[in-house]
């Protein structure tokens, strides 16, 4: 499926979509708490990424107000998603901390790779 990609970037996007689909499917099969725990972990990784981007833009003076507001808005939406996951039982999943750290590692790896491709 991903072997038909024309370049590294397309292949990465394809593989990332497959990982995301497998991740969602697996957590859904594990139940509501796992799905919510997955959501919380993903949102925490994304919020951290947005915060890093905002800090870098502010430190370098590169970003204009429109860009900073757009990133802040996206970040705030991710925080809302995280809060919904917590409200719906994410932390009641057995082995929540270990599960969360594994999901975050996958997300942070995907972010790291996407910044380099």
DOFIDO-104908 format. One record per atom (N, C-alpha, C): residue number from 0; residue in three letters; atom name; z, x, y. Coordinates in nm, 2 decimals, padded with zeros to 4 digits. Each point is the difference from the previous one (the first is absolute). Layout:
ATOM:nr:rest:atom:Z:X:Y
ATOM:NUM:ALA:CA:Z:X:Y
...
***
This chain:
ATOM:nr:rest:atom:Z:X:Y
ATOM:0:UNK:N:00.00:00.08:-00.12
ATOM:0:UNK:CA:00.00:-00.08:00.12
ATOM:0:UNK:C:00.00:00.09:00.13
ATOM:1:UNK:N:00.10:00.08:00.01
ATOM:1:UNK:CA:00.00:00.09:00.12
ATOM:1:UNK:C:-00.09:00.12:-00.01
ATOM:2:UNK:N:-00.06:00.02:-00.11
ATOM:2:UNK:CA:-00.09:00.12:-00.02
ATOM:2:UNK:C:-00.13:-00.03:00.08
ATOM:3:UNK:N:-00.03:-00.12:00.04
ATOM:3:UNK:CA:-00.12:-00.03:00.08
ATOM:3:UNK:C:00.02:00.03:00.14
ATOM:4:UNK:N:00.12:00.03:00.05
ATOM:4:UNK:CA:00.02:00.03:00.14
ATOM:4:UNK:C:-00.09:00.12:00.04
ATOM:5:UNK:N:-00.05:-00.01:00.13
ATOM:5:UNK:CA:-00.10:00.09:00.05
ATOM:5:UNK:C:00.07:00.13:00.05
ATOM:6:UNK:N:00.13:00.00:00.04
ATOM:6:UNK:CA:00.06:00.11:00.05
ATOM:6:UNK:C:00.15:00.00:-00.03
ATOM:7:UNK:N:00.07:00.10:00.04
ATOM:7:UNK:CA:00.15:00.01:-00.03
ATOM:7:UNK:C:00.07:-00.11:00.06
ATOM:8:UNK:N:-00.03:-00.04:00.13
ATOM:8:UNK:CA:00.07:-00.10:00.07
ATOM:8:UNK:C:-00.02:-00.14:-00.08
ATOM:9:UNK:N:-00.12:-00.03:-00.03
ATOM:9:UNK:CA:-00.02:-00.13:-00.08
ATOM:9:UNK:C:00.07:00.00:-00.13
ATOM:10:UNK:N:00.00:00.12:-00.07
ATOM:10:UNK:CA:00.07:00.00:-00.12
ATOM:10:UNK:C:00.15:-00.01:00.02
ATOM:11:UNK:N:00.06:00.06:00.10
ATOM:11:UNK:CA:00.14:-00.02:00.03
ATOM:11:UNK:C:00.03:-00.14:00.03
ATOM:12:UNK:N:-00.08:-00.07:00.08
ATOM:12:UNK:CA:00.03:-00.14:00.03
ATOM:12:UNK:C:-00.01:-00.08:-00.12
ATOM:13:UNK:N:-00.09:00.02:-00.09
ATOM:13:UNK:CA:-00.02:-00.07:-00.12
ATOM:13:UNK:C:00.13:00.02:-00.09
ATOM:14:UNK:N:00.03:00.12:-00.02
ATOM:14:UNK:CA:00.12:00.04:-00.08
ATOM:14:UNK:C:00.13:-00.06:00.06
ATOM:15:UNK:N:00.01:00.00:00.13
ATOM:15:UNK:CA:00.12:-00.05:00.06
ATOM:15:UNK:C:00.01:-00.16:-00.02
ATOM:16:UNK:N:-00.12:-00.06:00.00
ATOM:16:UNK:CA:00.00:-00.15:-00.02
ATOM:16:UNK:C:00.04:-00.03:-00.15
ATOM:17:UNK:N:-00.05:00.09:-00.09
ATOM:17:UNK:CA:00.04:-00.02:-00.14
ATOM:17:UNK:C:00.15:00.02:-00.02
ATOM:18:UNK:N:00.06:00.10:00.06
ATOM:18:UNK:CA:00.14:00.03:00.00
ATOM:18:UNK:C:00.08:-00.12:00.05
ATOM:19:UNK:N:-00.05:-00.05:00.12
ATOM:19:UNK:CA:00.07:-00.11:00.06
ATOM:19:UNK:C:00.00:-00.13:-00.09
ATOM:20:UNK:N:-00.12:-00.02:-00.06
ATOM:20:UNK:CA:-00.01:-00.12:-00.08
ATOM:20:UNK:C:00.09:00.01:-00.13
ATOM:21:UNK:N:00.00:00.12:-00.06
ATOM:21:UNK:CA:00.09:00.02:-00.12
ATOM:21:UNK:C:00.15:-00.01:00.04
ATOM:22:UNK:N:00.03:00.05:00.12
ATOM:22:UNK:CA:00.14:00.00:00.05
ATOM:22:UNK:C:00.04:-00.15:00.02
ATOM:23:UNK:N:-00.08:-00.08:00.06
ATOM:23:UNK:CA:00.03:-00.14:00.03
ATOM:23:UNK:C:00.01:-00.08:-00.14
ATOM:24:UNK:N:-00.09:00.03:-00.08
ATOM:24:UNK:CA:-00.01:-00.07:-00.13
ATOM:24:UNK:C:00.13:00.03:-00.08
ATOM:25:UNK:N:00.03:00.13:-00.01
ATOM:25:UNK:CA:00.12:00.04:-00.08
ATOM:25:UNK:C:00.13:-00.06:00.06
ATOM:26:UNK:N:00.01:00.01:00.13
ATOM:26:UNK:CA:00.13:-00.05:00.06
ATOM:26:UNK:C:00.00:-00.15:-00.02
ATOM:27:UNK:N:-00.11:-00.07:00.01
ATOM:27:UNK:CA:00.00:-00.15:-00.02
ATOM:27:UNK:C:00.05:-00.03:-00.14
ATOM:28:UNK:N:-00.05:00.07:-00.10
ATOM:28:UNK:CA:00.04:-00.02:-00.14
ATOM:28:UNK:C:00.15:00.02:-00.02
ATOM:29:UNK:N:00.06:00.09:00.08
ATOM:29:UNK:CA:00.14:00.03:-00.01
ATOM:29:UNK:C:00.09:-00.11:00.06
ATOM:30:UNK:N:-00.06:-00.08:00.08
ATOM:30:UNK:CA:00.08:-00.11:00.06
ATOM:30:UNK:C:00.00:00.00:00.15
ATOM:31:UNK:N:00.06:-00.10:00.06
ATOM:31:UNK:CA:00.01:-00.02:00.14
ATOM:31:UNK:C:00.07:00.12:00.07
ATOM:32:UNK:N:00.12:00.04:-00.06
ATOM:32:UNK:CA:00.07:00.10:00.07
ATOM:32:UNK:C:-00.07:00.13:00.00
ATOM:33:UNK:N:-00.08:00.03:-00.10
ATOM:33:UNK:CA:-00.08:00.12:00.00
ATOM:33:UNK:C:-00.11:00.00:00.10
ATOM:34:UNK:N:-00.07:-00.12:00.01
ATOM:34:UNK:CA:-00.10:-00.02:00.10
ATOM:34:UNK:C:00.06:00.02:00.14
ATOM:35:UNK:N:00.11:-00.05:00.02
ATOM:35:UNK:CA:00.07:00.01:00.13
ATOM:35:UNK:C:00.04:00.15:00.03
ATOM:36:UNK:N:00.05:00.06:-00.11
ATOM:36:UNK:CA:00.04:00.14:00.02
ATOM:36:UNK:C:-00.12:00.09:00.03
ATOM:37:UNK:N:-00.11:-00.03:-00.07
ATOM:37:UNK:CA:-00.13:00.07:00.03
ATOM:37:UNK:C:-00.04:-00.02:00.15
ATOM:38:UNK:N:00.01:-00.12:00.04
ATOM:38:UNK:CA:-00.04:-00.03:00.14
ATOM:38:UNK:C:00.09:00.08:00.10
ATOM:39:UNK:N:00.13:00.00:-00.03
ATOM:39:UNK:CA:00.09:00.07:00.09
ATOM:39:UNK:C:-00.03:00.15:00.00
ATOM:40:UNK:N:-00.02:00.06:-00.11
ATOM:40:UNK:CA:-00.03:00.14:-00.01
ATOM:40:UNK:C:-00.13:00.04:00.07
ATOM:41:UNK:N:-00.10:-00.08:-00.02
ATOM:41:UNK:CA:-00.13:00.02:00.07
ATOM:41:UNK:C:00.02:-00.01:00.15
ATOM:42:UNK:N:00.06:-00.10:00.04
ATOM:42:UNK:CA:00.02:-00.02:00.15
ATOM:42:UNK:C:00.08:00.11:00.06
ATOM:43:UNK:N:00.11:00.04:-00.07
ATOM:43:UNK:CA:00.07:00.12:00.05
ATOM:43:UNK:C:-00.08:00.12:00.02
ATOM:44:UNK:N:-00.09:00.03:-00.10
ATOM:44:UNK:CA:-00.08:00.12:00.01
ATOM:44:UNK:C:-00.10:-00.02:00.12
ATOM:45:UNK:N:-00.05:-00.12:00.02
ATOM:45:UNK:CA:-00.10:-00.02:00.10
ATOM:45:UNK:C:00.07:00.01:00.14
ATOM:46:UNK:N:00.12:-00.06:00.01
ATOM:46:UNK:CA:00.07:00.00:00.13
ATOM:46:UNK:C:00.03:00.15:00.03
ATOM:47:UNK:N:00.04:00.08:-00.09
ATOM:47:UNK:CA:00.02:00.14:00.02
ATOM:47:UNK:C:-00.12:00.07:00.05
ATOM:48:UNK:N:-00.12:-00.03:-00.06
ATOM:48:UNK:CA:-00.12:00.05:00.05
ATOM:48:UNK:C:-00.04:-00.04:00.14
ATOM:49:UNK:N:00.02:-00.13:00.03
ATOM:49:UNK:CA:-00.03:-00.04:00.14
ATOM:49:UNK:C:00.09:00.06:00.10
ATOM:50:UNK:N:00.13:00.02:-00.04
ATOM:50:UNK:CA:00.09:00.06:00.09
ATOM:50:UNK:C:-00.03:00.15:00.02
ATOM:51:UNK:N:-00.05:00.06:-00.10
ATOM:51:UNK:CA:-00.04:00.14:00.02
ATOM:51:UNK:C:-00.13:00.01:00.09
ATOM:52:UNK:N:-00.09:-00.09:-00.02
ATOM:52:UNK:CA:-00.12:00.00:00.09
ATOM:52:UNK:C:00.04:-00.03:00.15
ATOM:53:UNK:N:00.10:-00.09:00.02
ATOM:53:UNK:CA:00.04:-00.03:00.13
ATOM:53:UNK:C:00.07:00.12:00.06
ATOM:54:UNK:N:00.09:00.07:-00.07
ATOM:54:UNK:CA:00.06:00.12:00.05
ATOM:54:UNK:C:-00.10:00.11:00.04
ATOM:55:UNK:N:-00.10:00.02:-00.09
ATOM:55:UNK:CA:-00.10:00.10:00.03
ATOM:55:UNK:C:-00.08:-00.03:00.12
ATOM:56:UNK:N:-00.04:-00.13:00.01
ATOM:56:UNK:CA:-00.08:-00.04:00.12
ATOM:56:UNK:C:00.08:00.02:00.13
ATOM:57:UNK:N:00.13:-00.04:-00.01
ATOM:57:UNK:CA:00.08:00.01:00.12
ATOM:57:UNK:C:00.03:00.14:00.04
ATOM:58:UNK:N:00.02:00.09:-00.10
ATOM:58:UNK:CA:00.03:00.14:00.02
ATOM:58:UNK:C:-00.12:00.07:00.06
ATOM:59:UNK:N:-00.12:-00.03:-00.05
ATOM:59:UNK:CA:-00.12:00.07:00.05
ATOM:59:UNK:C:-00.06:-00.07:00.12
ATOM:60:UNK:N:00.04:-00.12:00.03
ATOM:60:UNK:CA:-00.06:-00.07:00.11
ATOM:60:UNK:C:-00.15:-00.05:-00.02
ATOM:61:UNK:N:-00.04:00.00:-00.13
ATOM:61:UNK:CA:-00.14:-00.03:-00.03
ATOM:61:UNK:C:-00.02:-00.16:00.00
ATOM:62:UNK:N:00.09:-00.08:-00.04
ATOM:62:UNK:CA:-00.02:-00.14:-00.01
ATOM:62:UNK:C:00.01:-00.07:00.13
ATOM:63:UNK:N:-00.09:-00.10:00.02
ATOM:63:UNK:CA:00.02:-00.08:00.12
ATOM:63:UNK:C:00.09:-00.12:-00.04
ATOM:64:UNK:N:00.03:-00.08:00.10
ATOM:64:UNK:CA:00.09:-00.11:-00.02
ATOM:64:UNK:C:-00.05:-00.10:-00.10
ATOM:65:UNK:N:-00.13:-00.03:00.00
ATOM:65:UNK:CA:-00.06:-00.09:-00.09
ATOM:65:UNK:C:00.02:00.04:-00.15
ATOM:66:UNK:N:-00.03:00.13:-00.02
ATOM:66:UNK:CA:00.02:00.05:-00.14
ATOM:66:UNK:C:00.14:00.00:-00.04
ATOM:67:UNK:N:00.09:00.04:00.09
ATOM:67:UNK:CA:00.15:00.00:-00.04
ATOM:67:UNK:C:00.04:-00.14:-00.03
ATOM:68:UNK:N:-00.04:-00.10:00.08
ATOM:68:UNK:CA:00.04:-00.14:-00.02
ATOM:68:UNK:C:-00.06:-00.05:-00.13
ATOM:69:UNK:N:-00.12:00.04:-00.03
ATOM:69:UNK:CA:-00.06:-00.05:-00.13
ATOM:69:UNK:C:00.08:00.06:-00.12
ATOM:70:UNK:N:00.03:00.12:00.00
ATOM:70:UNK:CA:00.07:00.06:-00.11
ATOM:70:UNK:C:00.14:-00.06:00.00
ATOM:71:UNK:N:00.07:-00.02:00.11
ATOM:71:UNK:CA:00.13:-00.06:00.00
ATOM:71:UNK:C:00.00:-00.14:-00.05
ATOM:72:UNK:N:-00.10:-00.08:00.03
ATOM:72:UNK:CA:-00.02:-00.13:-00.05
ATOM:72:UNK:C:-00.01:00.00:-00.15
ATOM:73:UNK:N:-00.09:00.09:-00.05
ATOM:73:UNK:CA:-00.02:00.00:-00.15
ATOM:73:UNK:C:00.13:00.04:-00.07
ATOM:74:UNK:N:00.07:00.10:00.06
ATOM:74:UNK:CA:00.13:00.05:-00.06
ATOM:74:UNK:C:00.10:-00.12:00.00
ATOM:75:UNK:N:00.01:-00.07:00.11
ATOM:75:UNK:CA:00.09:-00.11:00.00
ATOM:75:UNK:C:-00.03:-00.11:-00.10
ATOM:76:UNK:N:-00.13:-00.02:-00.03
ATOM:76:UNK:CA:-00.04:-00.10:-00.10
ATOM:76:UNK:C:00.05:00.05:-00.14
ATOM:77:UNK:N:-00.01:00.13:-00.02
ATOM:77:UNK:CA:00.04:00.06:-00.13
ATOM:77:UNK:C:00.15:-00.01:-00.02
ATOM:78:UNK:N:00.07:00.01:00.11
ATOM:78:UNK:CA:00.15:-00.01:00.00
ATOM:78:UNK:C:00.03:-00.15:-00.04
ATOM:79:UNK:N:-00.07:-00.09:00.06
ATOM:79:UNK:CA:00.02:-00.14:-00.04
ATOM:79:UNK:C:-00.02:-00.03:-00.15
ATOM:80:UNK:N:-00.11:00.06:-00.05
ATOM:80:UNK:CA:-00.03:-00.01:-00.15
ATOM:80:UNK:C:00.12:00.06:-00.08
ATOM:81:UNK:N:00.05:00.11:00.04
ATOM:81:UNK:CA:00.11:00.07:-00.07
ATOM:81:UNK:C:00.12:-00.10:00.00
ATOM:82:UNK:N:00.03:-00.05:00.12
ATOM:82:UNK:CA:00.11:-00.09:00.01
ATOM:82:UNK:C:-00.01:-00.13:-00.09
ATOM:83:UNK:N:-00.12:-00.05:-00.01
ATOM:83:UNK:CA:-00.03:-00.11:-00.09
ATOM:83:UNK:C:00.03:00.04:-00.14
ATOM:84:UNK:N:-00.04:00.12:-00.04
ATOM:84:UNK:CA:00.02:00.05:-00.14
ATOM:84:UNK:C:00.15:00.01:-00.03
ATOM:85:UNK:N:00.07:00.05:00.09
ATOM:85:UNK:CA:00.15:00.01:-00.01
ATOM:85:UNK:C:00.06:-00.13:-00.01
ATOM:86:UNK:N:-00.04:-00.10:00.08
ATOM:86:UNK:CA:00.05:-00.13:00.00
ATOM:86:UNK:C:-00.02:-00.07:-00.13
ATOM:87:UNK:N:-00.11:00.03:-00.07
ATOM:87:UNK:CA:-00.04:-00.06:-00.12
ATOM:87:UNK:C:00.04:00.08:-00.13
ATOM:88:UNK:N:00.10:00.08:00.01
ATOM:88:UNK:CA:00.06:00.06:-00.11
ATOM:88:UNK:C:-00.04:00.13:-00.05
ATOM:89:UNK:N:-00.07:00.08:00.08
ATOM:89:UNK:CA:-00.05:00.13:-00.04
ATOM:89:UNK:C:00.11:00.09:-00.05
ATOM:90:UNK:N:00.11:00.00:00.07
ATOM:90:UNK:CA:00.11:00.09:-00.04
ATOM:90:UNK:C:00.07:-00.04:-00.12
ATOM:91:UNK:N:-00.02:-00.12:-00.05
ATOM:91:UNK:CA:00.06:-00.04:-00.12
ATOM:91:UNK:C:-00.07:00.04:-00.13
ATOM:92:UNK:N:-00.11:00.06:00.02
ATOM:92:UNK:CA:-00.08:00.05:-00.12
ATOM:92:UNK:C:00.08:00.11:-00.07
ATOM:93:UNK:N:00.01:-00.01:-00.13
ATOM:93:UNK:CA:00.07:00.11:-00.07
ATOM:93:UNK:C:-00.08:00.14:00.03
ATOM:94:UNK:N:00.08:00.10:00.02
ATOM:94:UNK:CA:-00.06:00.13:00.03
ATOM:94:UNK:C:-00.08:00.00:00.13
ATOM:95:UNK:N:00.04:-00.08:00.09
ATOM:95:UNK:CA:-00.07:-00.01:00.13
ATOM:95:UNK:C:-00.03:00.13:00.07
ATOM:96:UNK:N:00.11:00.09:00.01
ATOM:96:UNK:CA:-00.02:00.12:00.07
ATOM:96:UNK:C:-00.11:00.09:-00.07
ATOM:97:UNK:N:00.01:00.02:-00.13
ATOM:97:UNK:CA:-00.09:00.08:-00.07
ATOM:97:UNK:C:-00.15:-00.05:00.01
ATOM:98:UNK:N:-00.01:-00.13:-00.02
ATOM:98:UNK:CA:-00.13:-00.07:00.01
ATOM:98:UNK:C:-00.06:00.02:00.14
ATOM:99:UNK:N:00.09:-00.03:00.10
ATOM:99:UNK:CA:-00.04:00.02:00.14
ATOM:99:UNK:C:-00.05:00.14:00.04
ATOM:100:UNK:N:00.07:00.10:-00.05
ATOM:100:UNK:CA:-00.04:00.13:00.03
ATOM:100:UNK:C:-00.14:00.04:-00.07
ATOM:101:UNK:N:-00.02:-00.05:-00.12
ATOM:101:UNK:CA:-00.13:00.02:-00.06
ATOM:101:UNK:C:-00.11:-00.06:00.07
ATOM:102:UNK:N:00.01:-00.13:00.05
ATOM:102:UNK:CA:-00.10:-00.07:00.08
ATOM:102:UNK:C:-00.02:00.08:00.13
ATOM:103:UNK:N:00.10:00.04:00.06
ATOM:103:UNK:CA:-00.01:00.07:00.13
ATOM:103:UNK:C:-00.07:00.13:-00.02
ATOM:104:UNK:N:00.02:00.07:-00.11
ATOM:104:UNK:CA:-00.07:00.13:-00.02
ATOM:104:UNK:C:-00.15:-00.03:-00.02
ATOM:105:UNK:N:-00.03:-00.10:-00.07
ATOM:105:UNK:CA:-00.15:-00.03:-00.01
ATOM:105:UNK:C:-00.06:-00.04:00.14
ATOM:106:UNK:N:00.07:-00.07:00.08
ATOM:106:UNK:CA:-00.05:-00.04:00.13
ATOM:106:UNK:C:-00.01:00.12:00.09
ATOM:107:UNK:N:00.10:00.09:00.00
ATOM:107:UNK:CA:00.00:00.12:00.09
ATOM:107:UNK:C:-00.11:00.09:-00.05
ATOM:108:UNK:N:-00.02:00.01:-00.13
ATOM:108:UNK:CA:-00.11:00.08:-00.05
ATOM:108:UNK:C:-00.14:-00.05:00.05
ATOM:109:UNK:N:-00.02:-00.13:-00.01
ATOM:109:UNK:CA:-00.12:-00.06:00.05
ATOM:109:UNK:C:-00.02:00.02:00.15
ATOM:110:UNK:N:00.11:-00.01:00.07
ATOM:110:UNK:CA:-00.01:00.03:00.15
ATOM:110:UNK:C:-00.04:00.14:00.02
ATOM:111:UNK:N:00.07:00.09:-00.06
ATOM:111:UNK:CA:-00.02:00.14:00.01
ATOM:111:UNK:C:-00.15:00.04:-00.03
ATOM:112:UNK:N:-00.05:-00.05:-00.11
ATOM:112:UNK:CA:-00.14:00.02:-00.04
ATOM:112:UNK:C:-00.10:-00.06:00.10
ATOM:113:UNK:N:00.03:-00.12:00.05
ATOM:113:UNK:CA:-00.09:-00.06:00.09
ATOM:113:UNK:C:-00.01:00.07:00.13
ATOM:114:UNK:N:00.11:00.07:00.04
ATOM:114:UNK:CA:-00.01:00.08:00.12
ATOM:114:UNK:C:-00.08:00.12:-00.01
ATOM:115:UNK:N:-00.03:00.04:-00.12
ATOM:115:UNK:CA:-00.08:00.12:-00.03
ATOM:115:UNK:C:-00.14:-00.02:-00.04
ATOM:116:UNK:N:-00.04:-00.12:-00.03
ATOM:116:UNK:CA:-00.13:-00.02:-00.04
ATOM:116:UNK:C:-00.09:-00.05:00.11
***
